[in-house]
């Protein structure tokens, strides 16, 4: 961005944002639902108001040719910068031409280290390693391990499925060159949060039969998004208006990620993209009946498949949602049974909660060891708040502590 555009953007923001913040406050209280028990509701309200105010501001900026909603989301998602850490060597590198950020403890060790390859969330269209800097530094230091954060290209500029392909290239490169980082090749962990957990899940599935690479030791999945077939599971119904990830926003992000017209979002959320034969094929793995009753106490109304009106044109546009690259929950048992031990974290007040619960069931049904952590007061994306002091949430600290505990147990 040129200096002139930067100044113009700043002026527009300063002049217009207070009014938009007020409008967003009214909108939030009209639409958002914060159920009893959610972590620090007043603080979450404030964060959500700031978040949703970016959308009208981005629309105005786009009309003026200054910035877009995605520009704002990406800026905010980077978080506040940190000063250098004397105990860590932090380097931006390239793994097979894919940018990564590598965190290495400076303290010498006699043995080789564990490694954690982390893939950030953000629906494939925003987010960066910087947004998780505090969490990743904490894991590297507390576990004495090498952490690699992949900086994949964001959509829609970087078209789907390039994001996932870049993550695969970076992971394979690292696995072939772990000696350069004094890492034990038998102790490589792969994981991420939200859509990053989706990428990590599929990568682990793809590598189970690779004889030229070390076996992945474990996967760590924080509130993963794992299927694109059913957006009426109990968690989607119960948390449809819980900040910061509304059900409606999920459909919008999916369209952006796949570089499709966002007008298709409602049809996707209502299942109009799913042919009957595919629904019948996968309902054994994706079905509200598979969710434990304890997760339906806040209300759940099973959707009658007959009500869903299949639209062939929507299917042709959005059929990628039903492929394994987008929906790794659909992988066959022959693959699932070969996966490494798994850490899955779910949050009660998250539309994606049931994706994690369904994958947990699939793994356990296939004999895979699962460490499941459920935050009864947690909400989506709370991990990015870790390390911000009074601006953070207790659940973010719980996630960090739980991840460190799991890594140390391996």
C-alpha positions as CSV (number, residue, x, y, z in Angstrom):
1,X,0.0,0.0,0.0
2,X,1.3,3.4,-1.0
3,X,1.9,6.1,1.7
4,X,-1.0,8.2,0.2
5,X,-3.4,5.2,0.4
6,X,-2.3,4.5,3.9
7,X,-3.0,8.0,5.0
8,X,-6.4,8.0,3.3
9,X,-7.2,4.6,4.9
10,X,-6.3,5.9,8.3
11,X,-8.4,9.0,7.9
12,X,-11.4,7.0,6.8
13,X,-11.0,4.7,9.7
14,X,-10.7,7.4,12.3
15,X,-13.6,9.4,10.9
16,X,-16.1,6.6,10.3
17,X,-15.2,3.8,12.7
18,X,-16.8,5.4,15.9
19,X,-20.2,5.5,14.1
20,X,-19.7,1.9,12.8
21,X,-18.8,0.7,16.3
22,X,-22.1,2.2,17.6
23,X,-24.1,0.5,14.8
24,X,-22.2,-2.8,15.4
25,X,-23.0,-2.6,19.1
26,X,-26.7,-2.4,18.4
27,X,-26.4,-5.2,15.8
28,X,-24.5,-7.4,18.3
29,X,-27.1,-7.1,21.0
30,X,-29.8,-7.8,18.4
31,X,-28.2,-10.9,17.0
32,X,-25.6,-12.4,19.3
33,X,-26.5,-15.0,22.0
34,X,-24.2,-15.6,24.9
35,X,-25.4,-18.7,26.7
36,X,-25.0,-19.0,30.5
37,X,-21.6,-20.4,31.4
38,X,-19.6,-19.0,28.5
39,X,-16.1,-17.6,29.4
40,X,-16.1,-13.9,30.3
41,X,-19.2,-12.8,28.4
42,X,-18.7,-9.1,28.7
43,X,-15.2,-9.2,27.3
44,X,-16.4,-11.5,24.5
45,X,-19.2,-9.0,23.7
46,X,-16.6,-6.3,23.3
47,X,-14.4,-8.4,21.1
48,X,-17.3,-9.4,18.9
49,X,-18.5,-5.9,18.5
50,X,-15.0,-4.9,17.3
51,X,-14.9,-7.9,15.0
52,X,-18.3,-7.3,13.3
53,X,-17.6,-3.6,12.9
54,X,-14.8,-4.5,10.5
55,X,-17.3,-5.7,7.9
56,X,-19.1,-2.4,7.2
57,X,-15.8,-0.6,7.5
58,X,-14.3,-2.9,4.9
59,X,-17.3,-2.4,2.6
60,X,-16.8,1.4,2.7
61,X,-13.0,1.0,2.2
62,X,-13.6,-1.2,-0.8
63,X,-15.9,1.3,-2.4
64,X,-13.3,4.0,-1.9
65,X,-10.6,1.7,-3.4
66,X,-8.6,1.7,-0.2
67,X,-9.0,-1.6,1.6
68,X,-11.3,-4.6,1.9
69,X,-12.8,-6.6,4.7
70,X,-10.1,-9.3,4.2
71,X,-7.4,-6.6,4.5
72,X,-8.9,-5.6,7.9
73,X,-9.4,-9.2,9.1
74,X,-5.8,-10.0,8.2
75,X,-4.5,-7.0,10.0
76,X,-6.4,-7.7,13.2
77,X,-5.6,-11.4,13.0
78,X,-1.8,-10.7,13.2
79,X,-2.3,-9.5,16.7
80,X,0.2,-7.2,18.5
81,X,3.9,-7.7,17.8
82,X,6.2,-9.1,20.5
83,X,9.8,-8.1,21.3
84,X,12.5,-10.7,20.7
85,X,12.8,-13.6,23.1
86,X,16.4,-14.2,24.3
87,X,15.6,-17.9,24.9
88,X,14.5,-18.7,21.4
89,X,16.0,-18.6,17.9
90,X,13.1,-17.4,15.7
91,X,13.7,-17.5,11.9
92,X,11.6,-17.0,8.8
93,X,12.6,-19.6,6.3
94,X,11.4,-21.4,3.2
95,X,10.6,-25.1,3.1
96,X,10.3,-26.2,-0.6
97,X,9.4,-22.5,-1.4
98,X,6.7,-22.4,1.2
99,X,7.3,-19.7,3.9
100,X,7.5,-20.9,7.5
101,X,8.5,-19.5,10.8
102,X,10.8,-21.8,12.9
103,X,11.1,-21.5,16.7
104,X,14.1,-23.3,18.3
105,X,15.1,-23.2,21.9
106,X,18.6,-21.8,22.4
107,X,19.3,-23.9,25.4
108,X,21.5,-26.9,24.4
109,X,20.3,-30.4,24.9
110,X,22.1,-33.7,24.8
111,X,19.3,-35.5,23.0
112,X,17.3,-34.7,20.0
113,X,14.1,-32.6,20.3
114,X,10.5,-33.2,19.5
115,X,9.0,-31.0,16.8
116,X,5.5,-29.5,16.3
117,X,4.4,-28.5,12.8
118,X,1.6,-26.0,13.3
119,X,-1.0,-24.8,10.7
120,X,-2.9,-21.7,11.6
121,X,-6.7,-21.1,11.3
122,X,-8.6,-18.3,9.7
123,X,-10.9,-20.1,7.2
124,X,-8.1,-20.2,4.7
125,X,-8.5,-16.5,3.9
126,X,-6.9,-14.8,6.9
127,X,-4.6,-15.6,9.8
128,X,-0.8,-16.0,10.1
129,X,1.9,-17.3,12.4
130,X,2.1,-13.9,14.0
131,X,-1.4,-14.3,15.3
132,X,-0.3,-17.3,17.3
133,X,3.2,-16.0,18.2
134,X,2.5,-16.0,22.0
135,X,1.1,-19.5,22.0
136,X,3.8,-20.9,19.7
137,X,6.7,-19.4,21.8
138,X,5.1,-20.8,24.9
139,X,4.9,-24.3,23.5
140,X,8.5,-24.1,22.2
141,X,9.9,-23.0,25.5
142,X,7.8,-25.1,27.9
143,X,8.3,-28.3,25.9
144,X,11.8,-27.6,24.8
145,X,10.8,-28.4,21.2
146,X,11.2,-27.1,17.7
147,X,8.0,-25.5,16.4
148,X,7.4,-24.9,12.7
149,X,4.5,-22.6,11.7
150,X,3.5,-22.8,8.1
151,X,2.7,-19.5,6.3
152,X,0.5,-20.8,3.5
153,X,-0.9,-18.5,0.9
154,X,-4.4,-17.1,1.7
155,X,-7.4,-17.4,-0.5
156,X,-9.1,-16.3,-2.6
157,X,-6.0,-14.8,-4.1
158,X,-4.2,-18.1,-3.6
159,X,-6.9,-20.5,-5.0
160,X,-8.1,-23.6,-3.2
161,X,-6.6,-26.2,-2.7
162,X,-3.2,-24.4,-2.9
163,X,-3.3,-23.8,0.9
164,X,-3.5,-27.4,1.7
165,X,-0.9,-28.3,-1.0
166,X,1.6,-25.8,0.4
167,X,1.2,-27.2,3.9
168,X,1.9,-30.7,2.6
169,X,5.0,-29.5,0.7
170,X,6.3,-27.7,3.8
171,X,5.6,-30.7,6.1
172,X,7.3,-33.2,3.7
173,X,10.3,-31.0,3.3
174,X,10.7,-30.7,7.1
175,X,10.3,-34.5,7.6
176,X,13.1,-35.1,5.1
177,X,15.4,-32.6,6.8
178,X,14.8,-32.9,10.5
179,X,18.4,-33.6,11.1
180,X,19.1,-29.9,10.3
181,X,17.1,-28.9,13.3
182,X,18.4,-31.6,15.7
183,X,14.9,-33.2,15.8
184,X,14.0,-36.8,16.5
185,X,12.2,-38.0,13.4
186,X,10.1,-40.4,15.4
187,X,8.6,-37.5,17.5
188,X,7.1,-35.2,14.9
189,X,3.7,-33.8,15.9
190,X,1.3,-32.2,13.3
191,X,-1.6,-30.0,14.2
192,X,-3.5,-26.7,14.0
193,X,-6.7,-25.0,14.9
194,X,-10.0,-24.6,13.0
195,X,-9.3,-24.9,9.3
196,X,-5.6,-25.4,10.1
197,X,-6.7,-28.5,12.0
198,X,-8.6,-29.5,8.9
199,X,-5.3,-29.3,6.9
200,X,-3.4,-31.2,9.5
201,X,-6.0,-33.9,9.7
202,X,-5.9,-34.5,5.9
203,X,-2.1,-34.4,5.8
204,X,-1.8,-37.1,8.5
205,X,-4.2,-39.2,6.5
206,X,-2.3,-38.8,3.2
207,X,1.1,-39.7,4.8
208,X,0.0,-43.0,6.5
209,X,1.3,-45.0,3.6
210,X,4.4,-43.0,2.8
211,X,7.4,-45.3,3.1
212,X,10.0,-42.6,2.3
213,X,9.0,-40.5,5.4
214,X,9.1,-40.9,9.1
215,X,5.8,-41.8,10.8
216,X,4.0,-38.9,12.3
217,X,4.0,-39.4,16.1
218,X,0.8,-37.5,17.0
219,X,-1.7,-35.1,15.7
220,X,-3.1,-32.1,17.7
221,X,-6.4,-30.7,16.6
222,X,-7.9,-27.6,18.2
223,X,-11.6,-27.1,17.5
224,X,-11.2,-28.7,14.0
225,X,-13.5,-28.1,11.0
226,X,-13.7,-31.5,9.4
227,X,-16.8,-31.9,7.2
228,X,-18.8,-29.9,4.6
229,X,-22.0,-31.9,4.5
230,X,-24.1,-31.2,7.6
231,X,-24.4,-27.7,9.0
232,X,-27.4,-28.6,11.1
233,X,-25.7,-30.8,13.7
234,X,-26.5,-30.0,17.4
235,X,-23.6,-27.7,17.8
236,X,-24.6,-25.7,14.7
237,X,-28.1,-25.3,16.0
238,X,-27.2,-24.5,19.6
239,X,-24.4,-22.1,18.8
240,X,-25.6,-20.5,15.6
241,X,-25.5,-17.0,17.0
242,X,-22.7,-17.4,19.6
243,X,-19.6,-15.2,18.9
244,X,-17.3,-15.2,17.3
245,X,-18.2,-17.8,14.7
246,X,-21.9,-17.5,13.7
247,X,-23.3,-20.3,11.6
248,X,-24.1,-17.8,8.8
249,X,-20.5,-16.7,8.8
250,X,-19.3,-20.3,8.3
251,X,-21.1,-20.4,5.0
252,X,-19.7,-17.0,4.0
253,X,-16.1,-18.1,4.7
254,X,-16.5,-21.3,2.9
255,X,-17.5,-19.5,-0.3
256,X,-14.6,-17.1,0.1
257,X,-12.2,-20.0,0.7
258,X,-13.4,-21.9,-2.4
259,X,-13.5,-18.7,-4.4
260,X,-17.2,-19.0,-5.0
261,X,-20.0,-16.5,-5.0
262,X,-21.1,-15.8,-1.4
263,X,-24.8,-15.9,-2.6
264,X,-24.4,-19.7,-2.4
265,X,-23.8,-19.6,1.4
266,X,-27.4,-20.2,2.5
267,X,-27.9,-23.1,0.1
268,X,-24.8,-24.7,1.5
269,X,-25.9,-24.3,5.1
270,X,-29.2,-25.9,4.3
271,X,-27.6,-28.9,2.6
272,X,-28.8,-28.1,-1.0
273,X,-25.4,-29.1,-2.3
274,X,-25.6,-32.7,-1.0
275,X,-27.0,-35.4,-3.4
276,X,-29.1,-38.1,-1.7
277,X,-26.6,-40.9,-2.5
278,X,-23.8,-39.0,-0.8
279,X,-25.9,-38.2,2.2
280,X,-26.7,-41.8,2.6
281,X,-23.1,-42.9,2.1
282,X,-21.7,-40.6,4.8
283,X,-24.5,-40.4,7.4
284,X,-23.0,-43.3,9.2
285,X,-20.2,-40.9,10.2
286,X,-21.9,-37.5,10.1
287,X,-25.2,-37.6,11.9
288,X,-26.7,-35.9,14.9
289,X,-27.7,-39.3,16.3
290,X,-24.0,-40.0,16.8
291,X,-23.6,-37.1,19.2
292,X,-24.0,-38.0,22.9
293,X,-27.2,-36.8,24.6
294,X,-25.2,-34.7,27.0
295,X,-24.4,-32.4,24.1
296,X,-28.1,-32.0,23.2
297,X,-29.4,-30.7,26.5
298,X,-29.4,-27.1,25.2
299,X,-31.7,-28.1,22.4
300,X,-31.6,-30.0,19.1
301,X,-34.1,-30.6,16.4
302,X,-33.1,-33.4,13.9
303,X,-33.4,-32.2,10.3
304,X,-35.8,-34.2,8.2
305,X,-33.8,-35.1,5.0
306,X,-37.0,-34.8,3.0
307,X,-37.2,-31.1,3.7
308,X,-33.7,-30.5,2.2
309,X,-34.2,-29.5,-1.4
310,X,-31.2,-30.8,-3.5
311,X,-30.1,-28.3,-6.1
312,X,-27.9,-29.8,-8.8
313,X,-26.4,-26.4,-9.8
314,X,-25.4,-25.8,-6.2
315,X,-23.8,-29.2,-6.1
316,X,-21.8,-28.6,-9.3
317,X,-20.5,-25.3,-7.8
318,X,-19.8,-26.6,-4.3
319,X,-19.1,-30.3,-4.7
320,X,-15.5,-29.7,-3.4
321,X,-17.1,-29.5,0.1
322,X,-17.8,-33.3,-0.1
323,X,-14.3,-34.3,-1.2
324,X,-11.7,-35.6,1.2
325,X,-9.5,-32.5,0.9
326,X,-12.3,-30.4,2.5
327,X,-14.0,-33.2,4.5
328,X,-11.3,-35.5,6.0
329,X,-14.0,-36.9,8.3
330,X,-15.0,-39.0,5.3
331,X,-11.8,-40.9,5.0
332,X,-12.2,-44.7,5.0
333,X,-11.6,-46.9,8.0
334,X,-8.6,-48.4,6.3
335,X,-6.9,-45.0,6.6
336,X,-8.3,-43.9,9.9
337,X,-7.0,-47.0,11.7
338,X,-3.5,-46.2,10.7
339,X,-3.5,-42.7,12.2
340,X,-1.2,-41.7,15.1
341,X,-2.4,-40.9,18.6
342,X,-4.5,-37.8,18.6
343,X,-5.2,-34.8,20.8
344,X,-8.7,-33.2,20.1
345,X,-9.9,-30.1,21.8
346,X,-13.5,-29.0,21.5
347,X,-15.4,-26.0,22.9
348,X,-19.0,-26.2,24.1
349,X,-20.0,-22.9,22.6
350,X,-18.6,-23.5,19.1
351,X,-20.5,-24.4,15.9
352,X,-17.6,-26.8,15.1
353,X,-17.8,-28.7,18.3
354,X,-19.5,-31.7,16.8
355,X,-17.0,-32.1,14.0
356,X,-14.4,-32.8,16.7
357,X,-16.8,-35.1,18.6
358,X,-17.6,-37.1,15.4
359,X,-13.9,-37.5,14.5
360,X,-13.1,-38.5,18.1
361,X,-15.7,-41.3,17.7
362,X,-14.3,-42.4,14.3
363,X,-10.7,-42.6,15.7
364,X,-11.7,-44.5,18.8
365,X,-13.9,-46.9,16.8
366,X,-10.8,-47.7,14.8
367,X,-8.5,-48.3,17.8
368,X,-6.7,-44.9,17.7
369,X,-5.7,-43.5,21.1
370,X,-7.4,-40.1,21.7
371,X,-6.7,-37.5,24.3
372,X,-9.9,-35.4,24.3
373,X,-10.2,-32.1,26.1
374,X,-13.5,-30.3,26.2
375,X,-13.8,-26.7,27.4
376,X,-17.3,-26.5,28.9
377,X,-17.1,-22.6,28.8
378,X,-15.0,-22.3,25.7
379,X,-15.8,-20.7,22.3
380,X,-14.3,-20.8,18.9
381,X,-10.8,-19.3,18.2
382,X,-10.1,-18.5,21.9
383,X,-6.6,-19.9,21.6
384,X,-5.4,-16.8,19.7
385,X,-6.1,-14.7,22.8
386,X,-3.4,-16.6,24.8
387,X,-0.7,-14.4,26.3
388,X,-2.5,-11.1,26.2
389,X,-2.8,-10.6,29.9
390,X,-6.1,-8.9,30.8
391,X,-7.2,-9.1,27.2
392,X,-7.0,-12.9,27.3
393,X,-9.5,-15.5,28.5
394,X,-8.9,-18.3,31.1
395,X,-9.9,-20.9,28.5
396,X,-7.0,-19.7,26.4
397,X,-4.6,-20.5,29.2
398,X,-6.3,-23.9,29.7
399,X,-5.6,-24.7,26.0
400,X,-1.9,-23.8,26.3
401,X,-1.5,-25.8,29.5
402,X,-3.3,-28.8,28.0
403,X,-1.3,-28.8,24.8
404,X,2.0,-28.6,26.8
405,X,0.9,-31.4,29.0
406,X,0.0,-33.6,26.0
407,X,3.3,-32.9,24.3
408,X,5.3,-33.7,27.4
409,X,3.5,-37.0,27.8
410,X,4.6,-38.2,24.3
